[in-house]
Amino acid sequence: MNPTIISLPSIANPSKIDWKLNRMDARFQSPLSGAIQDIVRPGAYWTADMSWNVLSYSDSQALQGWAVQMSRGGFRTAMSNFSYVMQGSGLGSPTISGGTQTGTSLTTAGWTASKTNVLKIGDMIGVYKGKITFVTAPTNTYAITAKDYYGNSISIGTGDGSTKIFNLPVTFYTGYAVYVNGVLQTYTTNYTTTPQHQMLMVTQNVSSEGSGNATINFEPALRFSPLNSSAISLSPTIVFMFSKPGTSMSYTAPRIPSFAMNLMEDITL
């Protein structure tokens, strides 16, 4: 079942955010010698615990309506870190350079040439893998656009009347519509490249060289190899789900709402 992605309502930012990277690694210590052995495992995921100490009543209603949907199985939301501010310049239009990369570093291109600190330690980036295949490609079209989770139209490319595969942009999520000249089109995902997203934290300052290339070191390790030439997002989001089903809103007299929620990354998307 493809999950349904719903957007958080436009309300006041949370009073408190606890953003955490959770690892599946294990550590063992010998009871005899005290020697320690670390085992590095894949599957790291982000969690976000957020709370609103005081909400307007209208905001509380909007948030509660969203939360009761999110508490149902199969619902997700795409969300950025409200408290995050990028410290690097971000100059250029960065892309992946090489399509079989793994681990905790990426070779990238498309930065403005010879710039110091296009990214700084602690900055966040988003990478993506996925393609879309039109069942019947449109003819004589000027542009094919996907609606991202913000509702913005993002250009994928143009059709020529044949069945055609397009790389999806970073902000496209499964279940969002694709339009050609404003008309909804039929499509299927290419399951050899199932859509996936990942948010990564930069662990060393990044500077571009004379050709606009740069190597980015980050954590956690890649869960997949991003497509060659695919865009790198400098305003990354994570697909979250509620850590546990269910939700509640608290009120204190005379009717002052407060709300808290615990989210965990869906690493399958």
FENTANOR-V671831 format. One record per residue. RES is the residue in one small letter. NEAR is the number of other C-alpha atoms within 8 Angstrom. Layout:
BEGIN
[[RES/NEAR] [RES/NEAR]]
END
This chain:
BEGIN
[[m/3] [n/6] [p/9] [t/8] [i/12] [i/10] [s/9] [l/8] [p/7] [s/4] [i/6] [a/6] [n/6] [p/10] [s/8] [k/7] [i/11] [d/8] [w/9] [k/7] [l/8] [n/8] [r/9] [m/9] [d/9] [a/8] [r/8] [f/7] [q/8] [s/8] [p/5] [l/4] [s/5] [g/7] [a/6] [i/8] [q/7] [d/8] [i/7] [v/7] [r/8] [p/9] [g/8] [a/10] [y/11] [w/10] [t/13] [a/11] [d/11] [m/12] [s/12] [w/12] [n/9] [v/7] [l/12] [s/8] [y/9] [s/6] [d/10] [s/13] [q/8] [a/9] [l/11] [q/10] [g/8] [w/11] [a/9] [v/10] [q/8] [m/12] [s/12] [r/9] [g/6] [g/8] [f/13] [r/13] [t/12] [a/12] [m/10] [s/8] [n/7] [f/7] [s/5] [y/5] [v/5] [m/9] [q/7] [g/9] [s/8] [g/8] [l/8] [g/7] [s/9] [p/10] [t/12] [i/16] [s/10] [g/10] [g/10] [t/8] [q/8] [t/11] [g/6] [t/10] [s/9] [l/11] [t/11] [t/13] [a/11] [g/10] [w/14] [t/10] [a/10] [s/10] [k/10] [t/7] [n/11] [v/14] [l/14] [k/14] [i/10] [g/8] [d/12] [m/12] [i/13] [g/15] [v/13] [y/15] [k/15] [g/12] [k/13] [i/12] [t/12] [f/12] [v/8] [t/9] [a/11] [p/10] [t/8] [n/7] [t/11] [y/7] [a/11] [i/14] [t/12] [a/13] [k/14] [d/12] [y/13] [y/6] [g/6] [n/7] [s/8] [i/9] [s/8] [i/12] [g/8] [t/8] [g/14] [d/9] [g/9] [s/9] [t/9] [k/8] [i/8] [f/9] [n/9] [l/10] [p/10] [v/12] [t/6] [f/11] [y/9] [t/8] [g/8] [y/10] [a/8] [v/11] [y/12] [v/12] [n/8] [g/5] [v/6] [l/8] [q/9] [t/8] [y/9] [t/8] [t/9] [n/10] [y/5] [t/4] [t/8] [t/10] [p/12] [q/10] [h/13] [q/11] [m/11] [l/11] [m/12] [v/16] [t/10] [q/10] [n/10] [v/13] [s/11] [s/16] [e/10] [g/7] [s/7] [g/12] [n/13] [a/12] [t/9] [i/11] [n/10] [f/12] [e/9] [p/8] [a/10] [l/9] [r/8] [f/7] [s/10] [p/12] [l/12] [n/10] [s/9] [s/13] [a/12] [i/13] [s/9] [l/8] [s/8] [p/10] [t/10] [i/11] [v/13] [f/12] [m/12] [f/12] [s/7] [k/6] [p/8] [g/7] [t/8] [s/6] [m/10] [s/7] [y/8] [t/7] [a/5] [p/4] [r/7] [i/11] [p/14] [s/13] [f/12] [a/9] [m/9] [n/11] [l/11] [m/12] [e/11] [d/9] [i/9] [t/4] [l/7]]
END
